[in-house]
């Protein structure tokens, strides 16, 4: 997915210390840049997604070093289009994060 017109100040990721489900958990809220710095090669597996106005929310699993680290919620605030693409070689990296 490619998001255009992202407001990075309004984007955040909440990382929980357990997998999705019920029961007790703790978590940490990160700004987008903090998350990218802490999980430089991390993978976020999307389990559910919600689109509401200008806010896109993903819930899923976070993998670090090939193992499930926990679960998380990513909130992306964008005023632009959301583009679905399978041709990632032509997509440019956004260094504004």
C-alpha positions as CSV (number, residue, x, y, z in Angstrom):
1,X,0.0,0.0,0.0
2,X,1.2,3.5,-0.8
3,X,-0.2,6.4,1.2
4,X,-0.1,9.9,-0.3
5,X,-0.3,13.1,1.8
6,X,0.6,11.5,5.1
7,X,0.6,13.7,8.2
8,X,3.4,12.0,10.1
9,X,2.8,14.0,13.3
10,X,-0.6,12.3,13.5
11,X,0.6,8.8,12.8
12,X,1.4,6.4,15.7
13,X,2.0,2.8,16.4
14,X,1.0,1.1,19.7
15,X,3.1,-2.0,20.4
16,X,1.7,-4.6,22.8
17,X,3.8,-7.2,24.7
18,X,1.5,-10.0,23.8
19,X,-0.3,-11.4,20.8
20,X,-3.8,-10.4,19.8
21,X,-6.4,-11.9,22.1
22,X,-7.8,-11.4,25.6
23,X,-6.3,-10.9,29.0
24,X,-3.7,-8.5,30.4
25,X,-1.1,-6.7,28.4
26,X,1.1,-3.7,28.4
27,X,2.2,-1.5,25.6
28,X,4.1,1.5,24.3
29,X,2.9,4.2,21.9
30,X,5.5,5.3,19.3
31,X,5.6,8.0,16.7
32,X,6.3,6.7,13.2
33,X,10.0,7.5,13.3
34,X,10.5,6.0,16.7
35,X,8.9,2.8,15.5
36,X,11.0,2.6,12.4
37,X,14.2,3.2,14.5
38,X,13.3,0.5,17.0
39,X,12.1,-2.1,14.5
40,X,14.4,-1.3,11.4
41,X,13.8,-4.7,9.8
42,X,10.5,-5.4,11.5
43,X,7.5,-6.8,9.7
44,X,3.9,-5.9,10.5
45,X,1.4,-8.6,9.5
46,X,-2.0,-7.0,9.0
47,X,-4.9,-9.0,10.5
48,X,-7.6,-6.4,10.3
49,X,-7.9,-3.0,8.6
50,X,-10.3,-0.1,9.0
51,X,-10.7,2.9,6.7
52,X,-12.5,5.9,8.2
53,X,-12.3,9.3,6.5
54,X,-8.7,10.3,6.6
55,X,-7.6,7.7,9.2
56,X,-6.5,4.2,8.3
57,X,-6.0,1.7,11.2
58,X,-4.3,-1.7,11.0
59,X,-4.2,-4.3,13.7
60,X,-1.8,-7.2,13.5
61,X,1.3,-9.0,14.6
62,X,4.8,-7.4,14.8
63,X,7.8,-9.6,13.9
64,X,11.3,-8.8,14.9
65,X,14.2,-11.0,13.9
66,X,11.8,-13.5,12.3
67,X,9.8,-14.1,15.5
68,X,6.5,-12.7,16.8
69,X,7.4,-9.8,19.0
70,X,3.9,-9.0,20.0
71,X,0.8,-7.3,18.4
72,X,0.1,-3.8,17.5
73,X,-2.1,-1.1,16.1
74,X,-0.9,1.3,13.4
75,X,-2.8,4.5,12.8
76,X,-2.0,6.4,9.6
77,X,-3.5,9.9,9.0
78,X,-3.6,10.8,5.3
79,X,-5.3,13.5,3.2
80,X,-4.3,11.8,0.0
81,X,-5.0,8.6,-1.9
82,X,-4.3,5.1,-0.7
83,X,-2.8,3.1,-3.6
84,X,-2.7,-0.6,-3.8
85,X,0.2,-1.9,-5.8
86,X,2.1,-5.1,-6.4
87,X,4.9,-3.3,-8.4
88,X,7.0,-2.1,-5.5
89,X,10.2,-1.6,-7.5
90,X,8.8,1.6,-8.9
91,X,7.6,3.0,-5.5
92,X,9.9,5.5,-4.0
93,X,11.0,5.5,-0.3
94,X,9.7,8.4,1.7
95,X,12.5,9.8,3.8
96,X,10.1,12.2,5.6
97,X,9.1,9.6,8.2
